Amino acid sequence: MTSSPADFPLASAIASKLDVLDSTPSTNDELVARAKRGPAEQPHFSVVVTDTQTAGRGRLGRQWTAPAGSSLAISVLVRPGPTFPLDALGWLPLAAGLAMARAVNNALGDLGTAQVKWPNDVLVDGRKISGVLSELVDAETGAVVIGAGVNLTIADEDLPVLTATSLAIEGVPAPNRDRLLADYLGELRSLTDSLLNSRGDAAASGLQAAVTASCSTIGATVKVELPGGNILTGTARGIDTSGRIVVQADGSPDLTPISAGDITHLRTEPRV
C-alpha cells in the first residue's frame, strides 16, 4: 500500500487525521499508543489504516491473519468525553459492525448481503468478511480505539478458515479501497456522532434499532459458550439497550441478557 493519505482522498475528507501505513503489526496497537499522546496530536476520529498487518488480533486474543495486501486493517479513535457513560461504550463495536456491513453492501451491490453477527463480526450470506475489536484507551475520558479488518482480495485457497470470505470471492475482483474505506468511515462517524449526541442512549439515537435490523443473530438458534464451560442454548430474541444479546433458553419463557464480555463463543444455527 502506498503510504500517503493523498491516495485516499474520499476517506481523508472524513477522518480528522488519516495515517496510511505500508505495514504494521497491529493498527490497534499503533493507534492506542498514539492516542495516549493526547487529543492535540490524535484528535477524535483519527484513523490508521494498512493493507499489511502482521500481528492482527481478534476477541479473546485470537489471531487475525490475511496475506499481505489482500485486506484492510482500519483503526479509528473515538473520544466520547468524560461525561459519556462508560456502560454505553459497548455500542461502539456494534456501530462499527453496522458501518462495515453497510460499506460492504455498497461494494457488493446485488452480489450478496452483509449483516452483523453479534457481537463483533460481519457476514456475507453466513461467511465472515470482517471482524471488529475495540480497546479502551482511557477510562476517565472513555477514549476507545475501534479496529476492523475486512477481506478484500483473498482467494479461496488463502482463506484462514473455510467459514471466511472476501469481496473478490463474492464477485468484486478489484474493490475500490478508497471508496470502501470512505463508506465505512462515513457510516461510522454518523452512527457514533448520533450516539455521542444522545449521551449514549442507543434507543434515542436510532442505533439500537439499526443494529437489530441488520443483525443475522436475531431470531436464530444460538449456542453460547460461557466462561467455565457452561453452555446456553436457545433463541436470540433481540438486543437490549445496553447492547447485550437477549436469549430465550430452550424450554424456558425467561429472557437472559448476555454481554460480549461474558461469552467465549456464540454459534448460530439456520433459522427455522
C-alpha positions in Angstrom: 0.0 0.0 0.0 1.3 3.5 -0.8 1.7 5.4 2.4 0.1 8.7 1.6 -3.4 9.9 2.5 -3.4 11.6 -0.9 -4.2 8.1 -2.3 -7.4 8.1 -0.2 -9.0 11.4 -0.9 -12.5 10.3 -0.1 -11.5 8.8 3.2 -9.2 11.7 4.1 -12.2 14.1 3.8 -14.0 12.2 6.6 -11.2 11.3 9.0 -9.9 14.1 11.3 -6.4 12.6 10.7 -5.6 9.7 8.4 -2.3 7.8 8.5 -1.7 5.2 5.9 1.0 2.7 6.7 2.8 0.3 4.4 2.8 -2.4 7.1 2.3 -2.6 10.9 2.0 -5.4 13.4 -1.4 -4.1 14.6 -3.2 -0.9 13.7 -5.0 -1.0 17.0 -1.7 -1.2 18.9 -0.3 1.7 16.8 -3.3 3.9 17.3 -3.6 3.1 21.1 0.0 4.2 21.5 -0.6 7.4 19.5 -3.9 8.2 21.3 -2.0 8.3 24.7 -0.1 11.4 23.4 -3.3 13.4 23.8 -6.1 14.9 21.6 -3.9 17.7 20.3 -1.8 15.1 18.4 -4.5 12.5 17.9 -8.0 14.1 17.8 -11.4 12.4 17.8 -11.8 10.3 14.7 -8.1 9.9 13.9 -7.6 6.8 11.7 -4.8 4.4 11.0 -5.0 2.0 8.0 -2.9 -0.6 6.3 -3.3 -3.5 3.9 -0.5 -5.5 5.6 -1.0 -6.3 9.2 1.4 -8.9 10.6 0.1 -9.4 14.1 -3.6 -8.6 14.0 -5.9 -9.7 16.9 -9.5 -10.5 17.4 -11.6 -11.1 20.5 -10.0 -13.0 23.4 -6.6 -12.8 21.8 -7.5 -14.7 18.7 -5.3 -14.1 15.7 -6.5 -12.3 12.6 -4.5 -13.3 9.5 -4.5 -12.3 5.8 -1.9 -12.4 3.0 -0.1 -9.1 2.6 -2.0 -6.6 0.5 -5.3 -8.6 0.5 -7.3 -6.8 3.2 -7.7 -3.5 5.0 -7.0 -3.2 8.7 -8.6 0.0 10.0 -8.4 1.6 13.5 -10.5 4.6 14.5 -10.0 6.7 17.6 -13.3 7.8 19.3 -13.1 10.3 22.1 -16.6 10.5 23.7 -15.5 12.8 26.6 -15.7 12.4 30.3 -19.5 12.8 30.6 -20.2 9.9 28.3 -21.5 6.9 30.2 -18.9 4.1 30.2 -21.6 1.4 30.1 -22.6 2.7 26.6 -19.2 2.1 25.2 -20.3 -1.4 24.3 -22.3 0.1 21.5 -19.2 1.3 19.6 -18.2 -2.1 18.2 -21.8 -2.8 17.2 -21.8 0.6 15.4 -18.6 -0.4 13.7 -20.1 -3.7 12.6 -23.1 -2.0 11.2 -21.0 0.6 9.4 -18.8 -2.1 7.9 -21.9 -4.1 6.8 -23.3 -1.0 5.0 -19.9 -0.3 3.3 -19.6 -4.0 2.2 -23.1 -3.9 0.9 -22.3 -0.8 -1.2 -19.4 -2.7 -2.7 -21.3 -5.8 -3.3 -24.4 -4.3 -5.0 -26.7 -7.2 -5.8 -24.0 -9.8 -5.4 -24.7 -10.6 -1.8 -25.9 -9.3 1.5 -23.7 -8.4 4.5 -25.1 -8.5 8.0 -23.9 -8.0 11.6 -23.3 -11.1 13.7 -23.5 -10.2 17.3 -21.1 -9.1 18.9 -18.3 -8.3 16.5 -18.4 -9.9 13.1 -19.8 -9.0 9.6 -21.0 -11.9 7.5 -21.9 -12.2 3.8 -24.5 -14.9 3.4 -23.2 -16.6 6.5 -19.4 -16.3 5.8 -17.2 -13.9 7.8 -15.8 -11.0 5.8 -14.9 -8.6 8.7 -14.3 -8.6 12.4 -14.2 -5.8 14.9 -12.1 -5.3 18.1 -12.5 -2.3 20.4 -10.0 -1.4 23.0 -10.3 1.2 25.9 -7.5 3.7 25.9 -8.6 5.9 28.8 -11.3 5.1 31.3 -11.5 8.7 32.5 -12.4 10.1 29.2 -13.9 7.0 27.6 -11.4 7.1 24.7 -11.7 4.0 22.6 -9.9 2.6 19.5 -12.2 0.6 17.2 -10.3 -1.8 15.0 -11.9 -3.5 12.0 -10.4 -5.9 9.4 -12.1 -6.5 6.1 -11.1 -9.1 3.5 -10.8 -7.6 0.0 -8.9 -9.8 -2.5 -8.2 -13.0 -0.6 -8.6 -16.1 -2.8 -10.4 -19.2 -1.6 -7.2 -21.2 -1.2 -5.7 -18.4 1.1 -8.7 -18.1 3.5 -7.7 -18.5 7.1 -10.8 -20.6 7.8 -13.4 -22.2 5.5 -16.1 -20.0 7.0 -14.5 -16.8 5.8 -14.9 -14.9 2.5 -13.7 -11.8 0.7 -15.1 -9.3 -1.7 -13.2 -11.0 -4.5 -14.7 -14.3 -3.7 -18.2 -12.7 -3.6 -17.6 -11.3 -7.1 -15.8 -8.0 -6.7 -12.4 -8.7 -8.0 -10.9 -5.2 -7.7 -12.7 -3.3 -4.9 -12.1 0.4 -4.7 -10.2 0.7 -1.4 -10.7 4.4 -1.0 -14.5 4.1 -1.7 -14.8 1.2 0.8 -12.8 3.0 3.5 -14.7 6.2 3.0 -18.1 4.4 3.1 -17.1 2.7 6.3 -15.7 5.9 8.0 -18.7 7.9 6.8 -21.2 5.4 8.3 -19.2 5.0 11.5 -18.8 8.7 12.0 -22.6 9.3 11.5 -23.5 6.4 13.9 -21.1 7.4 16.6 -21.9 11.1 16.4 -25.6 10.2 16.9 -24.7 8.0 19.9 -22.5 10.7 21.4 -25.1 13.4 20.9 -27.7 11.3 22.6 -25.3 10.8 25.6 -25.0 7.1 24.9 -28.8 6.4 24.6 -28.7 3.8 21.7 -32.5 3.8 21.5 -32.8 7.5 21.2 -30.0 7.7 18.6 -31.6 5.0 16.5 -28.5 2.8 16.8 -30.3 0.0 18.7 -33.0 -0.3 16.0 -30.5 -0.1 13.1 -28.2 -2.8 14.5 -31.1 -5.0 15.3 -32.5 -4.7 11.8 -29.1 -5.7 10.3 -28.3 -8.5 12.8 -28.4 -12.0 11.5 -28.2 -13.4 15.0 -31.7 -12.2 15.9 -34.2 -15.0 15.5 -31.5 -17.6 15.1 -30.9 -20.6 17.3 -27.8 -19.9 19.3 -25.3 -21.9 21.3 -23.5 -19.6 23.8 -20.3 -20.9 25.4 -19.7 -19.1 28.7 -16.6 -18.9 30.8 -16.1 -22.0 32.9 -17.6 -24.3 30.2 -21.2 -23.5 30.8 -23.4 -23.8 27.7 -26.7 -21.9 27.0 -28.8 -22.9 24.0 -31.9 -21.1 22.8 -33.1 -18.4 20.5 -31.7 -14.9 20.2 -34.7 -12.6 20.7 -33.2 -9.1 20.5 -30.5 -6.7 21.6 -31.2 -4.7 24.7 -30.5 -1.0 25.4 -27.0 -1.9 26.8 -26.1 -3.8 23.6 -26.4 -7.2 25.1 -27.9 -10.1 23.2 -31.1 -11.4 24.8 -31.5 -15.2 24.6 -34.6 -17.3 25.4 -33.2 -20.6 26.7 -34.8 -23.7 25.2 -37.8 -24.8 27.2 -37.9 -21.6 29.2 -40.1 -18.4 29.0 -37.3 -16.4 30.6 -35.0 -14.0 28.7 -31.4 -13.8 29.5 -29.3 -10.8 28.5 -25.6 -11.7 27.8 -22.8 -9.1 27.3 -20.0 -9.6 24.8 -17.5 -9.8 27.7 -19.4 -12.7 29.2 -19.0 -15.2 26.3 -16.3 -17.3 24.9 -18.1 -18.3 21.7 -21.6 -17.7 20.2 -22.6 -20.0 17.4 -25.8 -19.8 15.3 -27.9 -22.4 13.5 -30.1 -21.7 10.5 -33.4 -20.0 11.2 -36.4 -22.2 11.4 
